[in-house]
Amino acid sequence: MVFSSLLFLFWFIPIFFAAYYVCPAKWRNAVLFAGSIVFYAWGEPVYLLLIFVSILVNYLAGLLISYADAYRPRLKKAAFAAAMVFDFGMLFVFKYTGFMIGNINALFGTGIKDPGLTLPLGISFYTFQIASYVIDLYRGKIGAEKSPLILGTYLVMFPQLIAGPIVVYSCVSDQLHERRITAEAVSDGITVFLIGLASKVLIANSAGALWSDLEAIGYENISTPLAWLGVMAFTLQIYFDFNGYSLMAMGLGSMLGFTIPKNFDSPYISRSLTEFWRRWHMTLSGWFRDYVYIPLGGNRKGSMRTYVNLFIVWFLTGFWHGAGWNFICWGLFFFIFLSAEKSFLMPFLEKHVVFSRIYSLVLIGLSWMIFAITDFSQLGIYFVRLFSFASPGNCRDFLYYARNYGAVLAAGCFFSAPYAARWFDKIKRRPARTAILLVLLFACVCSLADAAYNPFLYFRF
């Protein structure tokens, strides 16, 4: 089940929230757990057992770590290691087995058969979440969760189960045990959810349709201007797709009584790639900082070690996004430019405002091409189109698509900046705000009822 579906909007939400608000506070975790299981099972019931086993393994590991903390350090380490092996082992088996077998066969000429495992929805996200619980418990930052229901609710909470944001246990542990639901929080949650829904349905889907058209045409058949228009389209699609999902998750969390962390902060206004990654997918960046970069030594052990640590982080960041060499290259692309900025480029970017914005937007757009096109031969063709100034058909293709998609791309550029959000926040009259939200909801419902193109890009990660 996805948020941007009529099933979710008009069946799941009314039924679930009616049950959630009516039941006594002490039963709300049970209702949330059950509702989240239904939400997940609707799309992929075959992997429900994996989620239940993950809850059980990490719950027992947490109890053992807590019990052995002061008396049996070896048992503590063994429980921690067992949980880490299980969590990341399951992620590796389901996500990377085919990739590894394919590379071994290509390298050694073997004929190992790919088992063809289907990637469980959300496994990359919920693995990082449950791992944060065990790691923080091992470090002594939190206490062990005594209730398997509460730990299970944390892991499967449907607003962020499939595609984040990545919520570490320490951020919501108090709310899992006791939370207040206020009319203001519910109202704010509905507002944020509808803005996220509009971002996804009205902008991401429309921009994504242009990118799909280019894939269907064939990259070798497009002109240079159209290739750059495609860069813009995918750049807007992936932002409004993922930010829209994150906003919907935040809104649903607020309606449930939780505070789910912000995941994006107008990343396309950045003046460097360093700033971009402070604004893009902030919960993932924070996870790698707290659980990989800093434990490796961060920047505390000399410049050479710092760059080695950065390399490890960005290799893993790329590999986390997908089992493909293009994702690894995407991560290393950022490593190269982030290292350059850290080494010598940042003072120049800070001094030249216009250049720094153009530099950031161009590199971000090119990075998304590495991300989007998994076939290196097709990626090469696309980059040739970008920089060869070839113009099949005298750029008539560009004029056609610019006319058809110009309005939505312009809207995407405007709404990717913070100006619209600031304007909306200044509207104090509730009737005006309500009217705007109702118009957005109506437009989204009409679009969902009419269109078949409604993917979530980050579901595959």
N, C-alpha and C positions, 0 to 999 in steps of 0.2 A: 504494500500500500504506500502511496506517496501523498504528500501534503497537497500537491496541486492536482487533486482529482475530485470529481464530484462525489465519489464514494466517501472520501475522507471528510469533505466539507459538510455533506448533508446527511450522512449516516453515522460515521464514527464519532465525529465531534459532538453532535447532540446527545447521542446515547451515552458515550463515555462520560462527558462532563455532567450530565444529569445524575448519573450514578455517583460520580466523584463528589459532587457538592452536597448531595442528599445524605450520604453515609456519614456516620460519626467520624471525627478526626482520627481516632485510633485505628480506623479501618482503611484510611485513605491510601496508605502504602500498599495494602493488599489489592485494592481496586486499581491502583496505578500499575502494579506488577501484572495483574491479570490483563488489563487493557493493553499494556505494552506487548505482552505475549501474543495477544490476538492480532495486534497491529503487525508484528513481525511475521507471524505464522500465515497471515493472509497472502503474503508474497512468497514466502520460502519456508514452509513447515518442515522440510526435510532436515534443516540445520538447527531446529529447536533443541535437540538433544545436546548439540555442541555447546549451546549457551548454558543449559542446565549443568553440564559437566564443568564448564568454566566457573560458574558460581560456586559449585561444591568444592572444586580443587582450591580455589583462591580463598574461600572461607576457611577451610581446614588449615591451609598453609598459614593464614593470618593468625588463627588460634595457636598453632604450634610456635610461630615466631614470638607471639606475646608470652606464651608459657615458658619458653626456653630462654627468654631475653637475659635474665640475670643468672641463671643456673646452668644452662647447658648450651654454650655458644656453638658447639658443633651441630646440634640439632637445629638451632636457629638458622645457621648457614645452609644446612641441608634442606630445610623447609623453603627457604627463600630460593635456593637454586632450583628446587623441584617446580615451584610456581613459575619461575622465569622460563625454564625449559618447556613447560607445558604451554604457557601463553604464547611465547614467541615461536615455539615449535609448531603449534597449530597454525599460526600465521604463515610460517615458512612452507609448511606442507601444502596448504590450500592455495597459497598465492604464488609460490615460486617454484614448485616442483616441475611444472611444465617448462618453465624458463630454463631451469638448470639442466633438465634432460635434453632439451633442444640444443643447448650449447655444448654439452658433453658429446652428443651425437655428431654435431658439426665439427668439433675439434678432433675427435678420435676416430671418427667413422664408424661408431657403434650404432646399433639398432635398438636401443632401449625404448620400450613403448611408453608413450605418455599416457598416464591413467585418465587424463581428461577431467580432472576434478573441477567442479564448479566453485567459483569464489563465493563464500557466504557473504550475504549483504552486511556491510558495516564492520567486517572483522578487523580491518585496519584501525578503525576508530575505537571500538570497544576493547580491543587488545591493549591499546595505549592507556585507556582509562583504568582498566583493572590492574595493569602493571603499575600505574602510579600509586594505587592503593597499597600494593605489596611492598613497593620500594620505600614509600614514606613510612610504612609500618616498620620495616627493617631498619630504617635510619632513626627511628624513635620519634618521628615528627607527629605521629598520630597513634591512637590506641586501636586495638583490634576491635572490629565490629562483631558484637556478640549475636546479633540477629541475622540469620541467613536471608530472611525476607528483606531486610533493609539493604543488605549488600546486593541482593538480587535486583531490588528496585533501582539502586544506583546504576547497575550495569545495563539494565534493559529499558530504562526510562525512555519512552518512545520519542519525545521531542528531539533528542540528540543521538538516538541509537544507531541510525543508518549512516549519517554523514556529519556527525559532530554538531556543534563545536566539541572539542575534546575537553571534558570537564573533569579535573582531578578531584579525587574523593574529598580532600581537605576543604575544598571550596563549598561543598554542599552537605558535609556531614551533619552539621547542626540542623539544617533544613530538613534532612531526611528524618530526623528524630522529632522535630517540632517545627511547624511552620504556620503562619497566619495567612489566610486568604481574605483580602480586602476588595471592596468594590473598585477602588482606585487601581489596584494592581491588575484586576481582571480587565478593566477598561483600557489601561495602558497596554496590556498583553494583546487584546483584540486589535488595537491600533497597529502595534508592531507586526503582528501576524499578517494583517491585510496589506501592509506596505511590502512585506516580504513576498506575499503571494503575487502582488502586482509586479514586483521586480522580476519574479520568475516567469510568470505567464505572459505578461505584456511586452517585456523587453528581451529577456533571455531567449525565450522561444522564438521570437521574431528574428532576432539577430542570428540565432542558431540555424534558422531556415536558410539564410543566405549562405552560411558556411556549408550546409548540406548540399546546396545547389552547386557550389564550386567542386565539392567532392564528386558529385554526379557528372559534371561537365568533364572533369579530368584536368589536373593542374597544367598539363602541357598545352591545353587549349585556351588558356585565359591570358589576358593582356597584363602588362605590368601594373597599370592603375587598378585593375580589378583584383590583382593579387594583394595589393596594399589594402583595398577595401575589405578583402577577406580577412586580413590581419586584424583590422578594426572590428569586424563582425565577431570573430572568435574571442578577441580580447574582451569585448563587452558581454558576450554570451557567458563565458566562464565566470566573470565577476558577478553578474546579476543572477546567474544560476546558483552559485554557491553562497553569495551574500543573501540572496532571497531565502534560501533554505535556512541559513543561520538566523536571519531575522524571524522567520516563522518558528524556529526552535526557541528563540528567546521569548517570543510572544506567548507560545504555549507554556513555556516554563513559568512565566509570570502568572498566567491563569491558574497554574497548579500550585503556586506559592513558592516557586524556586527563583533564584537569581542565576540565570545562565550567562556566562561571560560573553562580552562582545568579541566578535571574531574578525571584523573588518572596520577600518577607519579611513575611508576615502583613499584607497591605496594609489589610485592613478593620478593624484596630485603630487606624488612624491618627486623629489629632486635628486634622488639617488636610489640605487638598488638597495642600499643599506636601509634607507628610510622606507622603501617599499615593503621590505620584510618586517618592519616594525608595524606596518599597517595591514598587511595581507595575512590571512589565516593565522591570527595572532596566537590562538591557543596551540596550534602545532609548533610555531616558532618557540613559544614558551616551554612546551614539552621538551623539545630537543635541547634548549638552553639548560633547563633544570636537571634533566635526566641523562644527557650525553655530554654536552659541551663543558659545563662546569665540573662534573665528575672527572672528565679527562684532564682537567687542569685549566681550562679556559684560556685566558691570556696571562696567567700568573707565572708561567714557566719559560718565558723568553719568546722572542718573535718566531723562531723556527717551529717550536712546539705549538704556538698559536695557530700557525698556518696548517700544520698537520691536523690539529683538532678541527679547524674549519673544513678541511678536506673530508674528514671522516663524517662530520655532521651533514655536509651537503651531498656526499655520496649516499648516505642513508636517507636523507630527505627525498632525493630523487627516486631511490629504490623503493621507498615506502609508498610512493604514489603509483607505482606500477611495475610489473615484472616485464621490463623491456629495456633494451639498450637506449632507446630514445629518452626514457625517464632518467636513467643514469646520466646521460649527456646533458639533460636539462638541469639536473642538480649541479653538475660540474661547471656548466655555463655560469651559474650564479656564483659558484666558488671562485672562478677566475675573476669576475668583475668585482665581487665583494672584496677579494684580496687586493685588487688594484686600488679600490677606493680606500681601503684601510691603510695601504702602503703609501700612496702618493696622490691619489686623484681627488680625495674629498675636499681639500682646501680650494682647488680650482672650481669644483662644482658649487661650493658654497658661495664663491665670489661671482659666478656668472649664472644669474637666475634663469634667463631664457634658454641658454644652452643646456643647463642641467635638466630642465623639464623635457626638452626635446630628446636629450640623451636617454632619460629614463623611459619615456614613452616608447621610443624606438626599440630599445633593448628589451623592455617588457613584452612588447608585441612579438619580436623575433623569438623570444624564449617560449611564447605560447605556441609558436609554430613547431618548435622542437617537441613540445609537450603533446600537441594534437596529432601530429603525423608520425605514426609508429614505423612506417616503412621508410628506410633511409634513402632508397632510390626515389621515392615520391617526394621525400623531404628535399632532396637535391634538386629535383625538377622545380619545386615551389620556390626555392631560394634563387634559382636561375631566373625564374619569372620575376621575382622581386627586384633583381639588380641588373637584368639584361636590357631593360627598357624595350622588350619585345611587345608588339602591339597587334596581335592578330585581329583582323576585322577593323582596323583603325580605331580601336578603343570603343567600338559600338557596344561591346559587352559591358564595359564600365558604365556607360551612360544608361543602359537599360537597367542594371541593378541599382545604380545610384538613384534613379528615379523611383524604383519600386521600394527600396529599403532606406532611402535617405532620411525620411522622417523618424523612423525608429532608431537609426544610428545616431541622429542628432539628439534625440531624447535620451539615449543611453549615455552619450557624452555629457549632457547636462546633469542627469541624475547621478552620474558616478562622482560628481563633485559634491561638496557638502552644502551648496547653496539652497537647494530645494528643501532639505531637511531643516535647515535653519529657518527658512520661511514658514514651513509647516509648524514648527515649534512656537512661532510667534503668534499663531492664530489662537487666541484665547477663547473665542466664542465656540462653545461646543456644537451648536447647530451647524456651523460652517464646517468644522472638522468632521462631523458625522456625515454631512452631505458628501464631502470629498471621498470618505471611506466607502460610502454606499455606492458611489459611482464606480470606484475602483473594483469593488466586489462584483457589481453587475457586469462590468467589462470583462473581468476574469472568468465569470461563469459563462458568459457568451462565448468567449474564446475557447474555453475548455469543452463546451458542448459542440463546438464547430470544428475544432482542430484535432488531428491525430498525432501531431508532433509535440511531444511533451516529455523529453528525457530529463533525467537528473545526471549531470556529468560525473559528479563525485560518488554516485552509487557504486561505480565499478572499482573504487579504491578502498 
